[in-house]
Amino acid sequence: MFENKTKELALNLDSINFSFDGFIYNPLDYAWDNHKKYLEKYLLKSSKVLFLGMNPGPFGMVQTGVPFGEVNFTKDYLKIDGKVFQPEKMHEKRQILGLDYPRSEVSGKRVWTFFSKYYPDCRDLFSKYSVMNYCPLAFVDGGKTGKNITPDKLSKEDQIALSYYCDNYLADLVKRMDFDYLIGIGRYAEKKLNEIALRINYKGTVGFVLHPSPMNPSANKGDWGETALGLLKNLGAWYD
């Protein structure tokens, strides 16, 4: 349903002349097969809740093309196993191995472990929920470590250029899908959802759950999934 809009987003982002001095990965290009399958199978009109992340993690969507796409859950839970190609330019420590990547992404594992606990069949999950990212690009520092740079750390000019296309895509998605709840996975995504809600006069509820990254100290206290469940129940955004 939303494949053409997503491909247009990818092309528009590719056209930006970023000032960022590093490597930019666009999995909507080299992992398009997987992302297209994800949209076709799991971005459903019946969804009541949108979960929105920030941008791809280097060990998750950067490898698989799937939001929060921890390799094992992508293959075994989501049943997505398409071809992943090589981007033209890569940091030597951030090679793309696709679904053969040996490392598990903590954020994606936490998200899909939580969802699969309550919805063992992912088709039941996606009949009520959608999971997407605000920005499909990953930014990797050009230094020796290949550090992941989140969009909020880019220059003001780069953030403006990025937001123009990502905001328009998100606004269109929310209008077309008619979600009852918009849930940011982390405060950055919540901020973007609030901005879009104001822009399009959205009448539903905007909220957040903690970002599951191990870099977020709050996410490492106790069970991330149970904390998220409590926040969602308080909002009324959890469907048993």
Secondary structure, 3 states (H helix, E strand, C coil): CCHHHHHHHHHHHHCCCCCCCEEEECHHHHCHHHHHHHHHHHCCCCCCEEEEECCCCCCCHHHHCCCCCCHHHHHHCCCCCCCCCCCCCCCCCCCCCHHHCCCCCHHHHHHHHHHHHHCCCHHHHHCCEEEEECCCCEEEECCCCCCEECHHHCCHHHHHHHHHHHHHHHHHHHHHHCCCEEEEECHHHHHHHHHHHHHHCCCCEEEEECCCCCCCHHHHCCCHHHHHHHHHHHHCCCCC
